[in-house]
Amino acid sequence: MKYKSLQIVATLSYGGGRGFYEIAPTDIDNKRLGHKKLYFRDCRDKGLIKRYDHSNNLLVFLNTEEGNVWFDENSRNFAW
């Protein structure tokens, strides 16, 4: 696995169920990496969430081998 853990540190929700999670990745050597965002839409399409505040299934999935790969494919960097 590429990440030791992926944790949700914040959420931003704006109208109609749109928004994103701010994810804090930690690599295998316990080094904290830059935070990334993961849109609710992508999580909903994968069937991991129904509501943004019900994220337990998402966290369990992200911390698996398959979840690590999916996170790399679907997460985005912050643009600031």
Jmol script that loads the backbone (N, CA, C; Angstrom):
load data "model"
ATOM      1  N   MET A   1       0.837  -1.190   0.000  1.00  0.00           N
ATOM      2  CA  MET A   1       0.000   0.000   0.000  1.00  0.00           C
ATOM      3  C   MET A   1       0.877   1.247   0.000  1.00  0.00           C
ATOM      4  N   LYS A   2       0.400   2.257  -0.657  1.00  0.00           N
ATOM      5  CA  LYS A   2       1.141   3.503  -0.769  1.00  0.00           C
ATOM      6  C   LYS A   2       0.992   4.358   0.490  1.00  0.00           C
ATOM      7  N   TYR A   3      -0.184   4.314   1.108  1.00  0.00           N
ATOM      8  CA  TYR A   3      -0.474   5.144   2.281  1.00  0.00           C
ATOM      9  C   TYR A   3      -0.683   4.276   3.514  1.00  0.00           C
ATOM     10  N   LYS A   4      -0.182   4.754   4.648  1.00  0.00           N
ATOM     11  CA  LYS A   4      -0.444   4.073   5.909  1.00  0.00           C
ATOM     12  C   LYS A   4      -1.864   4.387   6.351  1.00  0.00           C
ATOM     13  N   SER A   5      -2.262   5.658   6.181  1.00  0.00           N
ATOM     14  CA  SER A   5      -3.632   6.025   6.507  1.00  0.00           C
ATOM     15  C   SER A   5      -4.081   7.220   5.684  1.00  0.00           C
ATOM     16  N   LEU A   6      -5.377   7.257   5.444  1.00  0.00           N
ATOM     17  CA  LEU A   6      -6.040   8.387   4.803  1.00  0.00           C
ATOM     18  C   LEU A   6      -7.160   8.803   5.750  1.00  0.00           C
ATOM     19  N   GLN A   7      -7.135  10.062   6.178  1.00  0.00           N
ATOM     20  CA  GLN A   7      -8.119  10.536   7.145  1.00  0.00           C
ATOM     21  C   GLN A   7      -8.814  11.783   6.631  1.00  0.00           C
ATOM     22  N   ILE A   8     -10.101  11.879   6.927  1.00  0.00           N
ATOM     23  CA  ILE A   8     -10.858  13.083   6.591  1.00  0.00           C
ATOM     24  C   ILE A   8     -10.593  14.109   7.684  1.00  0.00           C
ATOM     25  N   VAL A   9     -10.101  15.285   7.296  1.00  0.00           N
ATOM     26  CA  VAL A   9      -9.824  16.327   8.284  1.00  0.00           C
ATOM     27  C   VAL A   9     -10.819  17.476   8.189  1.00  0.00           C
ATOM     28  N   ALA A  10     -11.527  17.599   7.063  1.00  0.00           N
ATOM     29  CA  ALA A  10     -12.519  18.666   6.915  1.00  0.00           C
ATOM     30  C   ALA A  10     -13.456  18.323   5.766  1.00  0.00           C
ATOM     31  N   THR A  11     -14.623  18.957   5.772  1.00  0.00           N
ATOM     32  CA  THR A  11     -15.556  18.843   4.658  1.00  0.00           C
ATOM     33  C   THR A  11     -16.035  20.242   4.288  1.00  0.00           C
ATOM     34  N   LEU A  12     -16.366  20.416   3.028  1.00  0.00           N
ATOM     35  CA  LEU A  12     -16.963  21.654   2.559  1.00  0.00           C
ATOM     36  C   LEU A  12     -18.165  21.270   1.714  1.00  0.00           C
ATOM     37  N   SER A  13     -19.331  21.686   2.159  1.00  0.00           N
ATOM     38  CA  SER A  13     -20.559  21.370   1.458  1.00  0.00           C
ATOM     39  C   SER A  13     -21.200  22.669   0.990  1.00  0.00           C
ATOM     40  N   TYR A  14     -21.617  22.682  -0.272  1.00  0.00           N
ATOM     41  CA  TYR A  14     -22.281  23.870  -0.794  1.00  0.00           C
ATOM     42  C   TYR A  14     -23.425  23.454  -1.697  1.00  0.00           C
ATOM     43  N   GLY A  15     -24.621  23.712  -1.240  1.00  0.00           N
ATOM     44  CA  GLY A  15     -25.861  23.528  -1.978  1.00  0.00           C
ATOM     45  C   GLY A  15     -26.049  22.265  -2.793  1.00  0.00           C
ATOM     46  N   GLY A  16     -27.145  21.585  -2.557  1.00  0.00           N
ATOM     47  CA  GLY A  16     -27.521  20.447  -3.375  1.00  0.00           C
ATOM     48  C   GLY A  16     -26.641  19.224  -3.256  1.00  0.00           C
ATOM     49  N   GLY A  17     -25.974  19.050  -2.137  1.00  0.00           N
ATOM     50  CA  GLY A  17     -25.142  17.876  -1.940  1.00  0.00           C
ATOM     51  C   GLY A  17     -23.814  17.926  -2.649  1.00  0.00           C
ATOM     52  N   ARG A  18     -23.383  19.108  -3.045  1.00  0.00           N
ATOM     53  CA  ARG A  18     -22.080  19.254  -3.687  1.00  0.00           C
ATOM     54  C   ARG A  18     -21.044  19.654  -2.652  1.00  0.00           C
ATOM     55  N   GLY A  19     -19.799  19.339  -2.914  1.00  0.00           N
ATOM     56  CA  GLY A  19     -18.720  19.705  -2.011  1.00  0.00           C
ATOM     57  C   GLY A  19     -17.606  18.682  -2.082  1.00  0.00           C
ATOM     58  N   PHE A  20     -16.733  18.733  -1.071  1.00  0.00           N
ATOM     59  CA  PHE A  20     -15.614  17.804  -1.070  1.00  0.00           C
ATOM     60  C   PHE A  20     -15.119  17.544   0.342  1.00  0.00           C
ATOM     61  N   TYR A  21     -14.374  16.441   0.476  1.00  0.00           N
ATOM     62  CA  TYR A  21     -13.664  16.106   1.702  1.00  0.00           C
ATOM     63  C   TYR A  21     -12.228  16.566   1.551  1.00  0.00           C
ATOM     64  N   GLU A  22     -11.642  17.036   2.626  1.00  0.00           N
ATOM     65  CA  GLU A  22     -10.209  17.292   2.650  1.00  0.00           C
ATOM     66  C   GLU A  22      -9.570  16.086   3.315  1.00  0.00           C
ATOM     67  N   ILE A  23      -8.716  15.407   2.578  1.00  0.00           N
ATOM     68  CA  ILE A  23      -8.103  14.156   3.030  1.00  0.00           C
ATOM     69  C   ILE A  23      -6.630  14.394   3.364  1.00  0.00           C
ATOM     70  N   ALA A  24      -6.218  13.902   4.534  1.00  0.00           N
ATOM     71  CA  ALA A  24      -4.822  14.006   4.962  1.00  0.00           C
ATOM     72  C   ALA A  24      -4.163  12.635   4.821  1.00  0.00           C
ATOM     73  N   PRO A  25      -3.301  12.475   3.816  1.00  0.00           N
ATOM     74  CA  PRO A  25      -2.609  11.191   3.650  1.00  0.00           C
ATOM     75  C   PRO A  25      -1.326  11.116   4.488  1.00  0.00           C
ATOM     76  N   THR A  26      -1.049   9.928   5.007  1.00  0.00           N
ATOM     77  CA  THR A  26       0.197   9.637   5.709  1.00  0.00           C
ATOM     78  C   THR A  26       0.832   8.445   5.001  1.00  0.00           C
ATOM     79  N   ASP A  27       2.100   8.597   4.585  1.00  0.00           N
ATOM     80  CA  ASP A  27       2.728   7.503   3.851  1.00  0.00           C
ATOM     81  C   ASP A  27       3.229   6.408   4.800  1.00  0.00           C
ATOM     82  N   ILE A  28       3.797   5.372   4.241  1.00  0.00           N
ATOM     83  CA  ILE A  28       4.231   4.200   4.996  1.00  0.00           C
ATOM     84  C   ILE A  28       5.261   4.551   6.072  1.00  0.00           C
ATOM     85  N   ASP A  29       6.075   5.571   5.835  1.00  0.00           N
ATOM     86  CA  ASP A  29       7.111   5.981   6.790  1.00  0.00           C
ATOM     87  C   ASP A  29       6.606   7.005   7.814  1.00  0.00           C
ATOM     88  N   ASN A  30       5.301   7.140   7.955  1.00  0.00           N
ATOM     89  CA  ASN A  30       4.645   8.098   8.864  1.00  0.00           C
ATOM     90  C   ASN A  30       4.921   9.551   8.514  1.00  0.00           C
ATOM     91  N   LYS A  31       5.243   9.816   7.264  1.00  0.00           N
ATOM     92  CA  LYS A  31       5.449  11.190   6.805  1.00  0.00           C
ATOM     93  C   LYS A  31       4.114  11.741   6.319  1.00  0.00           C
ATOM     94  N   ARG A  32       3.746  12.911   6.814  1.00  0.00           N
ATOM     95  CA  ARG A  32       2.497  13.533   6.379  1.00  0.00           C
ATOM     96  C   ARG A  32       2.695  14.172   5.019  1.00  0.00           C
ATOM     97  N   LEU A  33       1.780  13.886   4.136  1.00  0.00           N
ATOM     98  CA  LEU A  33       1.836  14.414   2.777  1.00  0.00           C
ATOM     99  C   LEU A  33       0.825  15.552   2.640  1.00  0.00           C
ATOM    100  N   GLY A  34       0.892  16.273   1.539  1.00  0.00           N
ATOM    101  CA  GLY A  34      -0.033  17.380   1.305  1.00  0.00           C
ATOM    102  C   GLY A  34      -1.478  16.914   1.228  1.00  0.00           C
ATOM    103  N   HIS A  35      -2.361  17.706   1.806  1.00  0.00           N
ATOM    104  CA  HIS A  35      -3.778  17.369   1.786  1.00  0.00           C
ATOM    105  C   HIS A  35      -4.311  17.440   0.363  1.00  0.00           C
ATOM    106  N   LYS A  36      -5.304  16.599   0.095  1.00  0.00           N
ATOM    107  CA  LYS A  36      -5.959  16.571  -1.208  1.00  0.00           C
ATOM    108  C   LYS A  36      -7.453  16.613  -1.004  1.00  0.00           C
ATOM    109  N   LYS A  37      -8.172  16.981  -2.063  1.00  0.00           N
ATOM    110  CA  LYS A  37      -9.625  16.989  -1.956  1.00  0.00           C
ATOM    111  C   LYS A  37     -10.226  15.850  -2.760  1.00  0.00           C
ATOM    112  N   LEU A  38     -11.332  15.351  -2.243  1.00  0.00           N
ATOM    113  CA  LEU A  38     -12.056  14.244  -2.852  1.00  0.00           C
ATOM    114  C   LEU A  38     -13.517  14.668  -2.923  1.00  0.00           C
ATOM    115  N   TYR A  39     -14.028  14.835  -4.136  1.00  0.00           N
ATOM    116  CA  TYR A  39     -15.382  15.349  -4.315  1.00  0.00           C
ATOM    117  C   TYR A  39     -16.445  14.339  -3.893  1.00  0.00           C
ATOM    118  N   PHE A  40     -17.536  14.862  -3.296  1.00  0.00           N
ATOM    119  CA  PHE A  40     -18.668  14.021  -2.891  1.00  0.00           C
ATOM    120  C   PHE A  40     -19.198  13.242  -4.094  1.00  0.00           C
ATOM    121  N   ARG A  41     -19.251  13.896  -5.248  1.00  0.00           N
ATOM    122  CA  ARG A  41     -19.797  13.286  -6.468  1.00  0.00           C
ATOM    123  C   ARG A  41     -19.064  11.978  -6.793  1.00  0.00           C
ATOM    124  N   ASP A  42     -17.739  11.994  -6.720  1.00  0.00           N
ATOM    125  CA  ASP A  42     -16.967  10.787  -7.024  1.00  0.00           C
ATOM    126  C   ASP A  42     -17.242   9.680  -6.018  1.00  0.00           C
ATOM    127  N   CYS A  43     -17.362  10.057  -4.755  1.00  0.00           N
ATOM    128  CA  CYS A  43     -17.640   9.075  -3.699  1.00  0.00           C
ATOM    129  C   CYS A  43     -19.043   8.499  -3.856  1.00  0.00           C
ATOM    130  N   ARG A  44     -19.992   9.354  -4.213  1.00  0.00           N
ATOM    131  CA  ARG A  44     -21.369   8.913  -4.401  1.00  0.00           C
ATOM    132  C   ARG A  44     -21.471   7.988  -5.612  1.00  0.00           C
ATOM    133  N   ASP A  45     -20.791   8.321  -6.694  1.00  0.00           N
ATOM    134  CA  ASP A  45     -20.814   7.476  -7.900  1.00  0.00           C
ATOM    135  C   ASP A  45     -20.235   6.085  -7.633  1.00  0.00           C
ATOM    136  N   LYS A  46     -19.257   6.013  -6.753  1.00  0.00           N
ATOM    137  CA  LYS A  46     -18.633   4.730  -6.386  1.00  0.00           C
ATOM    138  C   LYS A  46     -19.495   3.958  -5.379  1.00  0.00           C
ATOM    139  N   GLY A  47     -20.523   4.614  -4.809  1.00  0.00           N
ATOM    140  CA  GLY A  47     -21.403   3.961  -3.843  1.00  0.00           C
ATOM    141  C   GLY A  47     -20.852   3.959  -2.433  1.00  0.00           C
ATOM    142  N   LEU A  48     -19.921   4.858  -2.141  1.00  0.00           N
ATOM    143  CA  LEU A  48     -19.292   4.889  -0.820  1.00  0.00           C
ATOM    144  C   LEU A  48     -20.044   5.772   0.177  1.00  0.00           C
ATOM    145  N   ILE A  49     -20.782   6.747  -0.315  1.00  0.00           N
ATOM    146  CA  ILE A  49     -21.565   7.617   0.565  1.00  0.00           C
ATOM    147  C   ILE A  49     -22.938   7.842  -0.044  1.00  0.00           C
ATOM    148  N   LYS A  50     -23.904   8.174   0.830  1.00  0.00           N
ATOM    149  CA  LYS A  50     -25.208   8.657   0.387  1.00  0.00           C
ATOM    150  C   LYS A  50     -25.376  10.102   0.820  1.00  0.00           C
ATOM    151  N   ARG A  51     -24.853  10.395   1.997  1.00  0.00           N
ATOM    152  CA  ARG A  51     -24.833  11.763   2.515  1.00  0.00           C
ATOM    153  C   ARG A  51     -23.402  12.073   2.928  1.00  0.00           C
ATOM    154  N   TYR A  52     -23.032  13.325   2.817  1.00  0.00           N
ATOM    155  CA  TYR A  52     -21.636  13.686   3.087  1.00  0.00           C
ATOM    156  C   TYR A  52     -21.223  13.440   4.529  1.00  0.00           C
ATOM    157  N   ASP A  53     -22.178  13.490   5.469  1.00  0.00           N
ATOM    158  CA  ASP A  53     -21.826  13.309   6.877  1.00  0.00           C
ATOM    159  C   ASP A  53     -21.865  11.839   7.315  1.00  0.00           C
ATOM    160  N   HIS A  54     -22.082  10.930   6.372  1.00  0.00           N
ATOM    161  CA  HIS A  54     -22.035   9.493   6.654  1.00  0.00           C
ATOM    162  C   HIS A  54     -20.847   8.916   5.899  1.00  0.00           C
ATOM    163  N   SER A  55     -19.673   9.011   6.507  1.00  0.00           N
ATOM    164  CA  SER A  55     -18.442   8.692   5.782  1.00  0.00           C
ATOM    165  C   SER A  55     -17.686   7.468   6.303  1.00  0.00           C
ATOM    166  N   ASN A  56     -18.268   6.676   7.169  1.00  0.00           N
ATOM    167  CA  ASN A  56     -17.556   5.510   7.712  1.00  0.00           C
ATOM    168  C   ASN A  56     -17.152   4.517   6.623  1.00  0.00           C
ATOM    169  N   ASN A  57     -18.068   4.204   5.703  1.00  0.00           N
ATOM    170  CA  ASN A  57     -17.741   3.262   4.621  1.00  0.00           C
ATOM    171  C   ASN A  57     -16.620   3.807   3.749  1.00  0.00           C
ATOM    172  N   LEU A  58     -16.623   5.105   3.521  1.00  0.00           N
ATOM    173  CA  LEU A  58     -15.574   5.736   2.726  1.00  0.00           C
ATOM    174  C   LEU A  58     -14.215   5.571   3.400  1.00  0.00           C
ATOM    175  N   LEU A  59     -14.132   5.832   4.691  1.00  0.00           N
ATOM    176  CA  LEU A  59     -12.865   5.713   5.411  1.00  0.00           C
ATOM    177  C   LEU A  59     -12.337   4.283   5.411  1.00  0.00           C
ATOM    178  N   VAL A  60     -13.207   3.336   5.606  1.00  0.00           N
ATOM    179  CA  VAL A  60     -12.793   1.932   5.582  1.00  0.00           C
ATOM    180  C   VAL A  60     -12.255   1.575   4.200  1.00  0.00           C
ATOM    181  N   PHE A  61     -12.964   1.989   3.156  1.00  0.00           N
ATOM    182  CA  PHE A  61     -12.530   1.689   1.785  1.00  0.00           C
ATOM    183  C   PHE A  61     -11.200   2.358   1.453  1.00  0.00           C
ATOM    184  N   LEU A  62     -11.049   3.636   1.800  1.00  0.00           N
ATOM    185  CA  LEU A  62      -9.822   4.363   1.457  1.00  0.00           C
ATOM    186  C   LEU A  62      -8.580   3.729   2.063  1.00  0.00           C
ATOM    187  N   ASN A  63      -8.724   3.084   3.194  1.00  0.00           N
ATOM    188  CA  ASN A  63      -7.574   2.500   3.874  1.00  0.00           C
ATOM    189  C   ASN A  63      -7.339   1.037   3.496  1.00  0.00           C
ATOM    190  N   THR A  64      -7.782   0.657   2.293  1.00  0.00           N
ATOM    191  CA  THR A  64      -7.477  -0.659   1.720  1.00  0.00           C
ATOM    192  C   THR A  64      -6.582  -0.449   0.502  1.00  0.00           C
ATOM    193  N   GLU A  65      -6.024  -1.523  -0.020  1.00  0.00           N
ATOM    194  CA  GLU A  65      -5.162  -1.437  -1.214  1.00  0.00           C
ATOM    195  C   GLU A  65      -5.929  -0.841  -2.394  1.00  0.00           C
ATOM    196  N   GLU A  66      -7.120  -1.364  -2.637  1.00  0.00           N
ATOM    197  CA  GLU A  66      -7.947  -0.855  -3.737  1.00  0.00           C
ATOM    198  C   GLU A  66      -8.321   0.605  -3.514  1.00  0.00           C
ATOM    199  N   GLY A  67      -8.617   0.962  -2.258  1.00  0.00           N
ATOM    200  CA  GLY A  67      -8.969   2.333  -1.920  1.00  0.00           C
ATOM    201  C   GLY A  67      -7.825   3.309  -2.131  1.00  0.00           C
ATOM    202  N   ASN A  68      -6.600   2.877  -1.844  1.00  0.00           N
ATOM    203  CA  ASN A  68      -5.425   3.724  -2.076  1.00  0.00           C
ATOM    204  C   ASN A  68      -5.289   4.051  -3.563  1.00  0.00           C
ATOM    205  N   VAL A  69      -5.467   3.061  -4.404  1.00  0.00           N
ATOM    206  CA  VAL A  69      -5.360   3.266  -5.852  1.00  0.00           C
ATOM    207  C   VAL A  69      -6.483   4.190  -6.328  1.00  0.00           C
ATOM    208  N   TRP A  70      -7.706   3.947  -5.868  1.00  0.00           N
ATOM    209  CA  TRP A  70      -8.847   4.780  -6.259  1.00  0.00           C
ATOM    210  C   TRP A  70      -8.644   6.220  -5.803  1.00  0.00           C
ATOM    211  N   PHE A  71      -8.117   6.408  -4.605  1.00  0.00           N
ATOM    212  CA  PHE A  71      -7.843   7.755  -4.093  1.00  0.00           C
ATOM    213  C   PHE A  71      -6.857   8.484  -5.003  1.00  0.00           C
ATOM    214  N   ASP A  72      -5.794   7.828  -5.420  1.00  0.00           N
ATOM    215  CA  ASP A  72      -4.813   8.447  -6.312  1.00  0.00           C
ATOM    216  C   ASP A  72      -5.442   8.860  -7.644  1.00  0.00           C
ATOM    217  N   GLU A  73      -6.368   8.064  -8.139  1.00  0.00           N
ATOM    218  CA  GLU A  73      -7.002   8.353  -9.419  1.00  0.00           C
ATOM    219  C   GLU A  73      -8.034   9.472  -9.328  1.00  0.00           C
ATOM    220  N   ASN A  74      -8.687   9.633  -8.173  1.00  0.00           N
ATOM    221  CA  ASN A  74      -9.820  10.547  -8.069  1.00  0.00           C
ATOM    222  C   ASN A  74      -9.587  11.794  -7.231  1.00  0.00           C
ATOM    223  N   SER A  75      -8.530  11.840  -6.458  1.00  0.00           N
ATOM    224  CA  SER A  75      -8.286  13.019  -5.620  1.00  0.00           C
ATOM    225  C   SER A  75      -7.633  14.121  -6.451  1.00  0.00           C
ATOM    226  N   ARG A  76      -7.777  15.341  -5.957  1.00  0.00           N
ATOM    227  CA  ARG A  76      -7.215  16.496  -6.649  1.00  0.00           C
ATOM    228  C   ARG A  76      -6.437  17.357  -5.652  1.00  0.00           C
ATOM    229  N   ASN A  77      -5.422  18.028  -6.159  1.00  0.00           N
ATOM    230  CA  ASN A  77      -4.660  18.953  -5.314  1.00  0.00           C
ATOM    231  C   ASN A  77      -5.433  20.244  -5.123  1.00  0.00           C
ATOM    232  N   PHE A  78      -5.175  20.903  -4.002  1.00  0.00           N
ATOM    233  CA  PHE A  78      -5.739  22.222  -3.786  1.00  0.00           C
ATOM    234  C   PHE A  78      -4.995  23.216  -4.659  1.00  0.00           C
ATOM    235  N   ALA A  79      -5.690  24.188  -5.165  1.00  0.00           N
ATOM    236  CA  ALA A  79      -5.088  25.143  -6.109  1.00  0.00           C
ATOM    237  C   ALA A  79      -4.825  26.499  -5.445  1.00  0.00           C
ATOM    238  N   TRP A  80      -4.065  26.491  -4.385  1.00  0.00           N
ATOM    239  CA  TRP A  80      -3.705  27.772  -3.791  1.00  0.00           C
ATOM    240  C   TRP A  80      -2.274  27.891  -3.587  1.00  0.00           C
TER     241      TRP A  80
END
end "model"
wireframe off; spacefill off
backbone 0.3
color backbone group
